Amino acid sequence: MRVFAVDRADLAPFEMPARFRLDVAYFMTPGDHPGAPSLGPNEYWVRLEDARRWLDDMEVSVVSPLDAEHHAEFELTDEQEQWLQWMVEHEVEHIRVAP
């Protein structure tokens, strides 16, 4: 699985395990958020400020789709941490995921 920085042809894609296709949903910023770009197929927007916070905390907080009042946290895997570091280092927010 490769993660491409949309609008950054100069940046080599970041390699991730195949399961990242499911994991990326935990990190994406909702499309109705102010400033969200128009997304194409297999594209996601991850706000840079969120990526920085997750790296600082080394965990991600998720909200239950069945009950918005219940949150859970999970620790970043090594691969997720490396991917977020790549995002922050290159100031990438708009990505496309492809095999």
Wavefront OBJ file of the C-alpha trace (Angstrom):
o trace
v 0.000 0.000 0.000
v 1.361 3.409 -0.933
v 0.344 6.799 0.421
v 0.755 9.632 -2.066
v 0.837 13.308 -1.172
v -1.741 14.899 -3.481
v -0.331 18.034 -5.144
v 3.236 16.997 -4.217
v 4.594 15.099 -7.213
v 8.115 15.785 -5.882
v 7.498 13.642 -2.801
v 7.989 9.878 -3.010
v 5.004 7.847 -1.761
v 5.121 6.400 1.735
v 4.856 2.605 2.004
v 2.305 1.192 4.460
v 0.952 -2.317 5.174
v -2.197 -3.324 3.259
v -4.336 -2.961 6.403
v -3.730 0.803 6.240
v -6.632 1.007 3.775
v -8.886 0.389 6.812
v -6.761 2.285 9.357
v -6.763 5.557 7.429
v -10.430 6.100 8.363
v -9.375 6.692 11.990
v -7.161 9.571 10.919
v -9.186 11.351 8.254
v -10.759 14.730 8.905
v -14.458 14.824 7.949
v -15.127 16.296 4.526
v -17.592 18.827 5.930
v -14.916 20.395 8.153
v -14.109 24.031 7.218
v -11.179 24.130 4.825
v -11.598 20.533 3.666
v -10.620 20.092 0.010
v -12.699 18.284 -2.548
v -11.628 14.641 -2.424
v -11.347 12.161 -5.247
v -11.508 8.376 -5.060
v -9.236 6.902 -2.371
v -8.290 10.395 -1.176
v -8.287 11.576 2.428
v -7.615 14.797 4.259
v -5.738 14.672 7.563
v -5.303 18.026 9.268
v -1.685 18.729 10.080
v -2.564 19.954 13.577
v -4.255 16.604 14.298
v -1.252 14.654 13.000
v 1.034 16.665 15.277
v -1.216 16.081 18.304
v -1.386 12.320 17.670
v 2.391 12.169 17.440
v 2.750 14.128 20.672
v 0.191 11.924 22.462
v 1.236 8.694 20.678
v -2.454 7.758 20.562
v -5.627 8.528 18.652
v -9.033 9.166 20.176
v -11.997 7.786 18.240
v -15.719 8.286 18.706
v -18.134 5.393 18.580
v -20.331 5.548 15.468
v -23.195 4.269 17.632
v -22.810 6.664 20.557
v -21.044 10.016 20.128
v -20.569 10.356 23.892
v -18.273 7.334 24.122
v -14.652 7.748 23.113
v -11.846 5.240 22.960
v -8.129 5.663 22.497
v -5.664 3.436 20.741
v -1.899 3.622 20.658
v -0.156 4.297 17.385
v 1.555 1.357 15.737
v 5.146 1.834 14.597
v 3.939 2.125 10.995
v 1.289 4.714 11.879
v 3.846 6.738 13.832
v 6.284 6.702 10.893
v 3.516 7.679 8.461
v 2.421 10.601 10.680
v 6.046 11.731 10.971
v 6.239 11.701 7.151
v 3.027 13.748 6.987
v 4.258 16.316 9.520
v 7.808 16.536 8.154
v 6.520 17.284 4.651
v 3.436 19.237 5.805
v 1.120 16.892 3.919
v -2.622 16.945 4.599
v -4.232 15.689 1.380
v -3.360 12.072 0.539
v -4.330 9.321 -1.867
v -3.998 5.637 -0.976
v -3.234 3.080 -3.701
v -1.938 -0.502 -3.877
l 1 2 3 4 5 6 7 8 9 10 11 12 13 14 15 16 17 18 19 20 21 22 23 24 25 26 27 28 29 30 31 32 33 34 35 36 37 38 39 40 41 42 43 44 45 46 47 48 49 50 51 52 53 54 55 56 57 58 59 60 61 62 63 64 65 66 67 68 69 70 71 72 73 74 75 76 77 78 79 80 81 82 83 84 85 86 87 88 89 90 91 92 93 94 95 96 97 98 99
